[in-house]
Amino acid sequence: MFKKSKMDLNSVFGILLAFVAIIGGQFLEGGHLSSLMQAAALLIVMGGTVGAVLLQSPMKIFVNGVRMSAWVFFPPSNSPQALIKQIINWSQISRKDGLLALEALVPGVKDPLSKKGLQLLADGSPPDKLREALEIEISAVENHLRQSARIWEAAGGYAPTIGILGAVLGLIHVMENLSDPNLLGNGIAVAFVATVYGVGLANLIFLPVANKLKTIIGEYIVLQETLVDGFVAIAQGEHPRLIESRLNGYFI
C-alpha cells in the first residue's frame, strides 16, 4: 500500500536537538549522564507503559502501530502529481477505447483502491455507486491506520503516570531503608529518574510520533479521496483537462 521515501531529516534533527538540549542542560548544571541511567526506573516506565497499551489494544493494531513508527523517519512516498497524471492517462484511454479497455490495466496495478476502481469502471458501475464502494474502503483503511497510530498517543498518556508510580515505588524503598544510608541514594535516584523517563518519553517520543503519524495518514487519505474523485469523473465522461484542473485543487 505504501512505498517508503527518503529519510525525513526534519524528524532526525528534531529528536537529536531535543535530547542534546536536555543532556546538555544536565551537564551545564553539573550533573552526569550516569545519574540518568537507572535500569529499574526504565523497566518500570517502559514495562508499565507497554503493558497498559497492550491491555487496551488488539495485538494486530499494536503490531501495526509499532511498524508504522518507521514512517516518522522514512515516510511513505506520496506524489500527488504522479497520481493525477495516472488518472488523466486512464481518462484518455477510456475516452479513446471505452471504459471496458481499462479492465486490461487491472492486473498491472498494485494499489488496492486503484485496482478496485478500475475494475468498477470497466464493469460500468454508475458514478454514485462507484463513489460509495470506494469511500467505504477508504473509511475502513483510515479507521485501521488511525487506531494503529493511537497506540503512541495512548503511550504518551500512560507514561507520565507510570513514571509517577515508579517515583512512589522508589520513595517506598527509601522509607523502608531509612536505617541504612547506603541504600537511600539508589532509592531516591530511581524515584526521580522514573518521573524523568515517564515525562520525557511521553513528550519527546510517544506524542510526537503519534502526531507525525496522524499527519502522514491525513495526507494519504487526501490522495485516496483524489483518486476516488478521478474515478467518478471518468465514469461521468468528463474531459481529461477538466479532471486535471479539479484534482489539482486538492493540492494548492
Buried (B, 14 or more C-beta within 10 A) or exposed (E): EBEEEEEBEEBEEBBEEBEEEEEEEBEEEEEEEEEBEBEBBBBBBBEBBBEBBEEEBEEEBBEBBBEBBEBBBBBBEBEBEEBBEBBBEBBBBBBEEEBEBBEEBBEEBEBEBBBBBBBBBBEEBEBEEBBEBBEEBBEEBBEBBBBBBBBBBBBBBBBBBBBBBBBEBBBEBBEEBEEEEEBBEBBBBBBBBBBBBBBBBBBBBBBBBBBBBBEBBEEBBBBBBBBBBBBBBBBEEBEBEEBBEBBEEBEE
